[in-house]
Amino acid sequence: MLQAGTNAPDFSVKDHNGNTVSLKDCKGKKVILWFYPKADTPGCTMEGQGFRDDFKSFEGKNVQIFGVSLDNEADNKAFAEKFSFPYPLLCDVNREIALGYQAVKSADEQYAARITYVIGEDGKILESIENVDTMTHSKDLCSRL
């Protein structure tokens, strides 16, 4: 994983609504990139619901949340709508973000690892989280940001 203090790799991909999202557009905010293996699977759903339920608290702390998977726009859109996610799900179909953030080891991998990065307002990585508990992850993060 990328280490704290490293410059976070920039990216530009579509979200589940077809909007282009770039990290550089988030300067001045903290950013959470939570990678998940597959839309609408039990662990990913639980983790996503945690971020949904804590969304207002994160927003109050000037934190932008992005879910990131290798899923396409249609699958992520269905996932976001089914569970009323108020934040963008990034569709990393070309593995640009996953490769840059070491959530996959090669472009051939089918699923991203379940990892999270917290990026500071200055674009540097504040935290790399490899062992994620899908039930408590969002609350744990929110309590310390």
C-alpha positions as CSV (number, residue, x, y, z in Angstrom):
1,M,0.0,0.0,0.0
2,L,1.0,3.6,-0.5
3,Q,2.4,5.1,2.7
4,A,1.3,8.1,4.7
5,G,3.0,11.3,3.5
6,T,3.1,10.2,-0.1
7,N,1.4,12.3,-2.8
8,A,-1.9,10.7,-3.7
9,P,-2.0,9.7,-7.4
10,D,-4.4,11.9,-9.3
11,F,-7.1,10.2,-11.4
12,S,-10.0,11.0,-13.7
13,V,-12.8,8.5,-14.1
14,K,-16.6,8.4,-14.4
15,D,-18.8,7.9,-11.4
16,H,-22.0,5.9,-11.3
17,N,-24.0,8.9,-12.8
18,G,-21.6,9.4,-15.7
19,N,-19.9,12.5,-14.2
20,T,-16.1,12.8,-14.5
21,V,-14.4,12.8,-11.1
22,S,-10.8,13.9,-10.5
23,L,-8.9,13.9,-7.3
24,K,-7.5,17.4,-8.1
25,D,-11.1,18.7,-8.0
26,C,-11.2,17.9,-4.2
27,K,-8.3,20.1,-3.1
28,G,-9.1,21.7,0.2
29,K,-11.1,18.7,1.4
30,K,-10.1,15.4,3.0
31,V,-11.0,12.5,0.7
32,I,-11.8,8.9,1.6
33,L,-11.2,6.4,-1.1
34,W,-12.8,3.1,0.0
35,F,-12.1,0.3,-2.5
36,Y,-14.5,-2.6,-2.6
37,P,-14.4,-5.8,-4.6
38,K,-17.9,-6.0,-6.1
39,A,-21.1,-4.0,-6.1
40,D,-24.1,-5.4,-4.3
41,T,-22.3,-8.1,-2.4
42,P,-22.8,-8.6,1.4
43,G,-19.5,-7.1,2.7
44,C,-19.5,-4.2,0.2
45,T,-23.1,-3.4,1.0
46,M,-22.4,-3.3,4.7
47,E,-19.4,-1.1,4.2
48,G,-21.3,1.2,1.8
49,Q,-24.2,1.5,4.2
50,G,-21.9,2.6,7.0
51,F,-20.5,5.4,4.9
52,R,-24.1,6.3,3.9
53,D,-25.3,6.4,7.5
54,D,-22.3,8.5,8.6
55,F,-22.4,10.7,5.4
56,K,-23.7,13.9,7.2
57,S,-21.0,13.6,9.9
58,F,-18.3,13.3,7.2
59,E,-19.7,16.2,5.3
60,G,-19.6,18.3,8.5
61,K,-15.9,17.5,8.7
62,N,-15.3,18.6,5.1
63,V,-14.6,15.0,3.9
64,Q,-15.5,13.8,0.4
65,I,-16.3,10.0,0.2
66,F,-15.7,8.0,-2.9
67,G,-16.4,4.3,-3.2
68,V,-14.2,2.7,-5.9
69,S,-14.6,-0.6,-7.6
70,L,-13.8,-2.2,-11.0
71,D,-17.5,-2.4,-11.7
72,N,-19.1,-0.6,-14.7
73,E,-21.4,2.4,-14.5
74,A,-24.7,0.4,-14.7
75,D,-23.7,-2.0,-11.9
76,N,-22.5,0.8,-9.6
77,K,-25.6,2.9,-10.4
78,A,-27.9,0.0,-9.5
79,F,-25.9,-0.5,-6.3
80,A,-26.0,3.2,-5.3
81,E,-29.7,3.5,-6.0
82,K,-30.7,0.2,-4.3
83,F,-29.0,1.4,-1.0
84,S,-29.5,5.2,-1.4
85,F,-25.8,6.0,-1.3
86,P,-25.4,9.8,-1.3
87,Y,-21.8,9.8,-2.5
88,P,-20.2,8.9,-5.8
89,L,-19.2,5.3,-6.7
90,L,-16.2,5.5,-9.0
91,C,-16.2,3.1,-12.0
92,D,-12.6,2.1,-12.3
93,V,-13.1,-0.2,-15.3
94,N,-9.7,0.5,-16.7
95,R,-8.0,-0.1,-13.3
96,E,-6.4,3.4,-13.3
97,I,-7.2,4.1,-9.7
98,A,-6.8,0.6,-8.4
99,L,-3.3,0.2,-10.0
100,G,-2.2,3.7,-8.8
101,Y,-3.3,2.9,-5.2
102,Q,-2.2,-0.7,-5.3
103,A,-5.7,-2.1,-4.8
104,V,-4.9,-4.5,-7.7
105,K,-1.5,-5.9,-8.6
106,S,-2.2,-6.1,-12.3
107,A,-4.7,-4.9,-14.9
108,D,-6.0,-8.5,-15.3
109,E,-7.4,-8.7,-11.8
110,Q,-11.2,-9.0,-11.6
111,Y,-11.7,-7.4,-8.1
112,A,-10.1,-4.6,-6.1
113,A,-8.8,-5.3,-2.6
114,R,-10.9,-4.1,0.3
115,I,-8.6,-1.2,1.3
116,T,-9.1,2.5,2.2
117,Y,-7.0,5.6,1.9
118,V,-7.6,8.9,3.6
119,I,-6.1,11.8,1.6
120,G,-5.5,15.2,3.2
121,E,-6.5,18.6,1.9
122,D,-3.0,19.0,0.4
123,G,-3.3,15.8,-1.7
124,K,-1.0,13.7,0.5
125,I,-2.0,10.4,1.9
126,L,-2.8,10.6,5.6
127,E,-3.7,7.0,6.2
128,S,-3.6,3.6,4.5
129,I,-6.0,1.0,5.9
130,E,-5.4,-2.6,4.9
131,N,-7.5,-4.5,7.4
132,V,-11.1,-3.2,7.1
133,D,-14.0,-4.4,9.3
134,T,-17.0,-3.7,7.1
135,M,-19.3,-3.4,10.1
136,T,-17.3,-0.6,11.9
137,H,-15.1,0.9,9.3
138,S,-17.0,4.1,8.6
139,K,-17.7,4.9,12.3
140,D,-14.0,4.2,13.2
141,L,-12.8,6.6,10.5
142,C,-15.4,9.2,11.2
143,S,-14.5,9.2,14.9
144,R,-10.9,10.1,14.2
145,L,-11.1,12.6,11.3
